[in-house]
Amino acid sequence: MSRLHIDSIVKNYGTSKILQDIFLYCETGEIVGLLGRNGSGKSTLLKIIFGIESAETSYIKIGNKVIQNQLDRFGRLAYLSQHHFLPQNIKVSKLISLFCSKKNIEIIKENLSIKKILSQKPRELSSGELRYLETLLILYSDNDFILLDEPFHSLSPIVVEELKLIIKNISKEKGIIITDHRFQDVMEISNRMYLLSNTSLKPIKNVNELKKFGYLK
């Protein structure tokens, strides 16, 4: 078992404080859900963890390794952003080979939804097909920890259910932090839940606590 340890995260935008003394951890074998309203700082937090957003203070450790730069994250941490990242003119079959190990290449190519688009290019896919492909490439990458920002966006209900099963299965070997506005789906698959509100993280156990803190009416 390995642990992603996140501590002392402080982030300001000008005079506005976005994140204050954030502490969070995720271990291999579990899914940690992160909820919050638009603009609460969820994506900013994930970007700081992944190293593409600066912070006033931060302390990130994976296993016994203190993370100080992107090289320290290589092979340990992968991030699905809200924005598309795949080259638009390379066939899906080739992209899978570029992103994944030989073992995982076959797993993805055998996925029924992916089989249908192997000969296509990202620019030819629907937004849902592209999102699903990107999420699988991140999940099946050779990293111990996965950060997922809005993986269910643009997906049909049946594909969301399929993806939830895949995430749960992969979490047996990896640690996953997930945020998505489909809060019920996030709660269903998460082992632990947090709400990001008023610059800080609050542990959440159920829907009643989401109402208590103003996330739901």
Helices and strands as residue ranges (DSSP letters): E 3-13, E 16-27, E 31-35, H 42-50, E 57-62, E 65-66, H 70-73, E 77-80, H 92-99, H 102-109, H 112-115, G 122-124, H 127-139, E 145-149, H 157-170, E 175-179, H 183-189, E 192-197, E 200-204, H 207-212
